[in-house]
């Protein structure tokens, strides 16, 4: 009998969880995780938001420094 790779085991576990609890389960645990992160790291959320997304375009003054 051939063994199962870690990737295959993870995929099988994910499919089983989805069949057992449904996709709403993932939405619920994601929301709870986000709320908990906000509670623990409230002071860092603004900084994380600033680092995420598209980078800001440089201002002309930044190009003209001498």
C-alpha positions in Angstrom: 0.0 0.0 0.0 1.4 3.4 -1.1 1.8 6.1 1.5 0.1 9.4 1.4 2.0 12.7 1.0 1.4 15.6 3.4 -0.2 17.6 0.6 -2.6 14.7 -0.1 -3.5 14.3 3.5 -4.2 18.0 3.9 -6.3 18.1 0.8 -8.3 15.1 2.0 -8.8 16.6 5.5 -10.0 19.9 3.9 -12.5 18.1 1.7 -13.8 16.0 4.6 -14.2 19.1 6.8 -16.0 20.9 4.0 -18.4 18.0 3.5 -19.0 17.6 7.3 -19.4 21.3 8.2 -20.1 23.1 4.9 -18.5 26.3 3.5 -20.2 28.5 6.0 -17.9 26.9 8.7 -14.9 28.5 7.0 -16.5 31.9 6.9 -17.4 31.7 10.6 -13.9 30.7 11.7 -12.3 33.3 9.5 -14.5 36.0 11.0 -13.7 34.9 14.5 -10.0 34.8 13.7 -10.1 38.3 12.2 -11.9 39.6 15.3 -9.4 38.0 17.6 -6.5 39.4 15.6 -8.1 42.9 15.9 -8.4 42.5 19.6 -4.8 41.4 20.1 -3.1 43.8 17.6 -5.4 46.8 17.4 -2.4 49.2 17.6 -0.7 47.5 14.6 -3.7 47.2 12.3 -3.3 50.7 10.8 0.4 50.0 10.1 -0.5 46.6 8.5 -3.1 48.3 6.4 -0.6 50.9 5.3 1.8 48.3 4.2 -0.8 46.3 2.3 -2.3 47.0 -1.0 -0.8 49.0 -3.8 2.3 51.1 -2.9 1.8 54.8 -2.9 3.1 56.7 -5.9 6.1 58.9 -5.2 5.5 62.6 -4.9 7.3 65.0 -7.2 9.2 66.4 -4.2 10.8 63.0 -3.7 12.2 63.1 -7.2 13.5 66.7 -6.9 15.5 66.3 -3.7 19.0 67.6 -4.0 
